[in-house]
Amino acid sequence: MKEDTLIVTAGRDAEANFGVVNPPVYRASTITHRTVADLEHARKHRWEPGVYTYGRHGTPTHSYFEDAIAKLEGGYRAVAVASGLAAINAAILAFVKSGDHVLMVDCVYGPARHFADNFLARFGVETTYFDPAIGSKITSLIRTNTRIVYVEAPGSLTFEMQDIPAIAAAARRAGCAVIMDNTWSGGGVYFKPFAAGVDVTCNAATKYIVGHSDVMMGTITATEEHWKRVRQSASDLGANSGPDDVYLALRGLRTIKVRMKRHHETALALARWLQARPEVDRVLYPALPEDPGHALWKRDFTGASGLFGVVLRPCPPKAVAAMLDHLELYAMGASWGGYESLILPTNPGPGRTATRWSAAGPTLRIHAGLEDPADLIADLEAGFTRLNANR
């Protein structure tokens, strides 16, 4: 089955739902059983498909969505949780205990770093950050107590690519689990993590999977080897997702392939236009041939999302504010992946410890939405006019 067809058909069972095309919302807390034997069977097999014991452990609505996500990413099974950060936390906690060691890429999503430096550290789990360009040399950082190698490609804010197959192969030889934040690829549309040796993925389904900026949702997908421990960890944390949100996420998933294509095309048009602007020092987008990570991106990915970074030439903060404050089509917001375009000033430097972020000018993060590219470019052009007037 081709991927376009898979996205439309996975996680559907009209015959089991009275002919209804979209799986309905099952709202439930209590799940009842007719006999003691039925109750005991459900408790014993609670993580198996089609078994339901309590609303916090999922409903048929969850099962349909989770089945579709697992198939899209190429994993064994998936679980939906309340946010992308909840997915990251549950995945990590499934593997570590006091005294363990975690390797985490230096360009990681900020809240994941905060979780490692604050929550994990309080319980005796040490984290070492590594250069995104390390590749197979990560072997030199793996200790006897290293349990996880955590990657995110491309990295948050600065968009460095990582050689995921090389890192995964080195980690596997050392007996470490590889966890990857796969959100930028559209939750598996443009990158198949399990084919590259990843053991567990985390996605902020809030972004491209939902696609409409109206649901908080995370997913964890795992190999068969790691599935039960990941599923139990998600349950232990109690960060379950509600069935109404799951329904909206599944509905959003049906159009993700066509939306991702448009996000890619628009982002590439914006990135190329920005490269030619005198106010821009460089554009951080692996889909550009000039990007340092382009070769890895071209080898491993089949497309790019709408999220990228821009480094401006030196200018005062008031000039950046003048540019951003009056944009008509770009809102300033912390999320991305929806149909609307966003722009955000960023400061990657303080979030780096293994490597140094050096940029003379300020940085921006742009999410290219589904508006007409010409209109988005015109809005940025007017913004640069304001920036130059306030230098």
C-alpha positions in Angstrom: 0.0 0.0 0.0 1.4 3.4 -1.0 1.8 6.0 1.8 -0.9 8.3 0.5 -3.4 5.5 0.7 -2.1 4.3 4.0 -2.6 7.7 5.6 -6.2 7.8 4.4 -7.1 4.2 5.4 -5.1 3.2 8.4 -7.0 3.3 11.7 -10.4 2.9 10.1 -13.0 0.2 10.6 -16.4 1.2 9.2 -17.8 -2.3 9.5 -17.2 -2.3 13.3 -18.8 1.2 13.5 -22.1 0.7 11.7 -20.7 2.0 8.4 -19.3 5.2 9.8 -16.3 6.4 7.8 -14.5 8.3 10.6 -14.1 6.3 13.8 -16.4 7.9 16.4 -15.5 9.4 19.7 -15.7 6.9 22.6 -16.0 9.0 25.8 -15.3 6.8 28.7 -13.8 6.6 32.2 -15.3 3.3 33.5 -15.2 0.2 31.4 -17.5 -2.6 32.6 -17.1 -6.3 32.3 -19.9 -9.0 32.5 -17.9 -11.6 34.4 -15.0 -12.0 36.7 -13.2 -14.0 34.0 -13.7 -11.1 31.5 -12.4 -8.6 34.0 -9.3 -10.6 34.9 -8.6 -11.3 31.2 -8.8 -7.6 30.4 -6.4 -6.7 33.2 -3.9 -9.3 32.2 -4.0 -8.3 28.5 -4.6 -4.5 29.0 -2.0 -3.4 26.4 -3.2 -5.7 23.7 -5.2 -4.4 20.7 -9.0 -4.3 21.4 -8.7 -4.7 25.1 -10.1 -1.8 27.3 -9.9 -1.5 31.0 -10.2 2.2 32.0 -10.6 5.5 30.1 -7.1 6.5 31.1 -5.7 3.5 29.4 -7.4 4.3 26.1 -10.6 3.8 24.2 -11.4 2.5 20.7 -10.9 6.1 19.5 -7.3 6.0 20.8 -6.7 2.6 19.2 -7.7 3.7 15.7 -5.4 6.8 15.9 -2.5 4.9 17.5 -2.7 2.2 14.8 -2.5 4.8 12.1 0.5 6.6 13.7 2.5 3.3 14.1 1.9 2.4 10.5 3.0 5.8 9.3 6.2 5.8 11.2 6.9 2.1 10.6 6.9 1.1 14.3 5.3 -1.7 16.1 2.7 0.2 18.2 2.0 3.7 19.4 0.3 5.4 22.3 -1.3 8.9 22.4 -0.5 11.2 25.3 -1.4 14.7 26.4 1.4 16.7 24.7 4.7 16.3 22.9 6.6 17.0 26.1 4.5 14.3 27.8 5.7 11.9 25.1 9.3 12.8 25.6 9.1 12.5 29.4 7.3 9.1 29.3 9.7 7.7 26.7 12.8 8.7 28.6 11.5 7.6 32.0 10.7 4.1 30.5 14.5 3.5 30.4 16.3 5.2 33.2 16.7 4.9 37.0 18.9 6.6 39.5 22.6 6.2 38.6 21.9 6.0 34.8 23.4 8.2 32.1 21.7 9.8 29.1 23.3 11.2 25.9 21.2 14.0 24.4 21.9 16.1 21.3 23.0 19.7 22.1 20.4 21.3 19.7 17.5 19.6 21.5 14.1 21.1 22.1 14.4 23.4 25.1 11.8 21.7 27.4 13.5 18.3 26.8 16.8 19.8 28.0 15.0 21.4 31.0 13.5 18.0 31.9 16.9 16.4 31.8 18.7 19.1 33.7 16.1 19.5 36.4 13.8 16.6 36.8 16.1 13.7 35.8 19.1 15.3 37.7 17.0 15.5 40.9 16.7 11.7 40.8 20.3 10.9 40.1 20.2 10.6 36.3 23.1 12.4 34.6 22.8 13.9 31.1 25.7 14.6 28.7 25.1 16.7 25.6 26.8 15.9 22.3 27.7 17.8 19.2 25.0 17.3 16.5 27.7 16.5 14.0 29.2 13.6 16.1 27.9 10.7 14.0 29.5 7.3 14.8 32.0 9.0 17.1 29.3 9.0 19.7 30.8 5.7 20.8 33.5 7.7 22.7 30.8 9.2 24.9 28.9 6.0 25.7 29.5 4.7 29.2 28.6 1.4 30.9 25.6 3.1 32.5 24.4 5.0 29.4 20.8 3.9 28.7 19.6 6.3 26.1 20.9 8.3 23.1 18.4 11.0 22.4 18.3 12.7 19.0 16.2 15.3 17.2 16.8 15.9 13.5 17.0 18.6 12.5 17.5 20.3 15.9 15.3 22.9 17.5 16.0 26.5 16.6 19.3 25.9 14.8 18.2 23.0 12.5 21.4 20.9 12.5 21.0 17.5 10.9 22.4 14.4 12.6 23.5 11.1 11.1 20.8 9.1 12.7 21.7 5.7 11.1 25.3 6.0 12.3 24.4 7.2 15.8 21.7 4.4 16.1 24.2 1.7 15.0 26.8 2.8 17.6 24.1 3.0 20.3 22.7 -0.4 19.4 26.2 -2.0 19.6 26.5 -0.6 23.2 23.0 -1.7 24.2 21.5 1.8 24.4 18.0 2.7 23.3 17.7 5.4 20.7 14.9 7.9 21.2 14.1 10.4 18.5 11.9 13.5 18.4 10.5 13.0 14.9 8.1 16.0 14.8 9.8 18.0 12.1 9.3 15.3 9.6 5.5 15.4 10.0 5.5 12.5 12.3 6.9 10.1 9.8 5.8 11.6 6.5 9.3 12.6 5.5 11.5 10.3 7.6 11.1 6.7 8.6 12.9 6.4 11.9 12.6 2.7 12.6 14.2 1.9 9.2 17.1 4.0 10.4 17.6 2.1 13.6 15.6 4.2 16.0 13.9 2.3 18.9 11.4 4.9 20.1 10.0 8.1 18.6 8.2 11.0 20.2 6.0 13.4 18.2 4.3 16.6 19.1 1.1 15.6 17.3 0.0 19.2 18.3 2.0 20.3 15.2 1.6 18.7 11.8 -0.5 15.7 12.7 -3.3 17.8 14.1 -2.5 20.6 11.7 -5.1 23.2 12.9 -3.5 24.7 16.1 -6.4 23.6 18.3 -5.3 20.4 20.0 -2.5 19.4 22.4 -1.3 15.9 21.7 1.8 13.7 21.8 2.6 10.3 20.5 5.2 7.6 21.4 5.9 4.8 18.9 8.2 1.9 19.7 9.6 -1.3 18.4 8.1 -4.6 19.6 11.1 -5.0 21.9 10.4 -1.8 23.8 6.7 -1.4 23.4 5.5 -2.7 26.8 7.9 -0.7 28.9 7.0 2.5 27.0 3.3 1.9 27.2 3.5 1.2 30.9 5.6 4.3 31.5 2.9 6.5 29.7 0.3 4.9 31.9 2.3 5.4 35.1 2.6 9.1 34.4 -1.2 9.4 33.8 -0.6 11.9 31.0 -3.5 10.4 28.9 -5.1 12.2 26.0 -8.8 12.8 25.8 -10.9 11.0 23.1 -12.2 14.2 21.6 -8.6 15.4 21.0 -7.6 12.0 19.6 -10.6 12.2 17.2 -9.4 15.6 15.9 -5.8 14.4 15.6 -7.0 11.4 13.5 -9.0 13.7 11.3 -6.0 16.0 10.9 -3.8 13.0 10.0 -5.9 12.3 6.9 -4.7 15.4 5.1 -1.1 15.5 6.4 0.6 14.4 3.2 -0.9 17.1 1.1 -0.4 19.7 3.8 3.3 18.8 4.2 3.9 19.1 0.5 2.6 22.6 0.6 4.5 23.5 3.7 7.7 22.3 2.1 7.1 24.2 -1.2 6.3 27.4 0.6 9.1 27.2 3.1 11.6 26.6 0.2 10.3 29.6 -1.7 10.6 31.8 1.4 14.1 30.4 2.3 15.4 31.1 -1.2 14.0 34.6 -1.2 15.5 35.3 2.2 18.9 34.1 1.1 19.0 36.9 -1.4 18.1 39.6 1.1 20.9 42.0 2.2 19.5 41.9 5.7 20.0 38.1 6.0 23.3 36.5 7.0 22.1 32.9 6.5 19.1 30.7 6.4 18.9 27.5 8.5 17.1 25.0 6.4 18.5 21.5 5.5 16.5 21.5 2.3 18.7 24.2 0.9 21.8 22.9 -1.0 23.9 25.5 0.8 22.9 24.2 4.3 25.7 22.2 6.1 23.2 19.4 6.8 21.8 19.2 3.2 23.7 16.0 2.3 22.3 14.1 5.3 18.8 15.5 4.8 18.8 14.5 1.1 20.1 11.0 1.9 17.6 10.3 4.8 14.5 12.5 4.2 12.0 12.6 1.4 10.9 16.2 2.1 11.1 19.1 4.5 8.6 20.7 6.8 7.7 24.4 6.9 9.9 25.2 9.9 13.2 26.9 9.5 15.5 29.5 11.0 17.0 32.8 9.8 20.1 34.6 11.0 19.9 38.3 10.4 22.9 40.6 9.9 23.6 42.7 13.1 20.9 45.2 13.9 19.5 46.7 17.1 16.6 45.0 18.9 14.3 47.9 18.1 14.8 47.2 14.4 13.8 43.6 14.8 10.7 44.6 16.8 9.7 47.1 14.2 9.9 44.4 11.6 7.9 41.8 13.6 5.3 44.0 15.3 3.4 44.9 12.2 3.5 41.8 10.1 0.0 41.0 8.8 0.2 37.3 8.0 2.8 36.1 10.5 1.7 35.8 14.1 4.2 35.5 16.9 3.6 32.2 18.7 5.6 29.4 20.2 4.0 26.5 18.3 4.1 25.6 14.7 2.7 23.0 12.3 -0.7 24.5 11.8 -2.1 26.1 8.7 -1.1 29.6 9.7 2.3 31.2 9.3 4.3 32.1 12.4 7.5 34.0 13.2 9.4 34.2 16.5 12.6 35.8 17.6 14.9 33.2 19.2 18.1 33.1 21.2 19.8 29.7 20.7 23.0 30.5 22.6 22.1 29.9 26.2 20.7 26.5 25.4 24.0 25.1 24.2 26.6 23.4 26.3 28.5 20.9 24.2 28.8 23.3 21.2 28.9 27.0 20.9 26.3 28.9 18.9 27.9 31.9 17.3 25.9 34.3 15.2 26.7 38.0 15.0 23.1 39.0 14.4 19.7 38.1 15.8 17.9 34.9 14.8 14.3 34.2 13.9 12.3 31.1 13.5 9.6 31.0 10.7 6.9 28.5 10.1 5.6 28.6 6.6 1.8 28.1 6.6 -0.6 27.4 3.8 -1.1 31.0 2.7 0.0 32.1 -0.8 3.8 32.3 -0.9 3.7 35.6 -2.8 1.7 37.2 0.0 4.0 35.8 2.7 7.0 37.3 0.8 5.4 40.6 0.4 4.7 40.7 4.2 8.3 40.0 5.0 9.5 42.6 2.5 7.4 45.3 4.2 8.9 44.1 7.5 12.4 44.5 6.2 11.5 48.0 5.1 10.5 48.8 8.7 13.7 47.1 10.0 15.9 49.2 7.8 14.1 52.4 8.8 14.9 51.7 12.5 18.5 50.8 12.3 
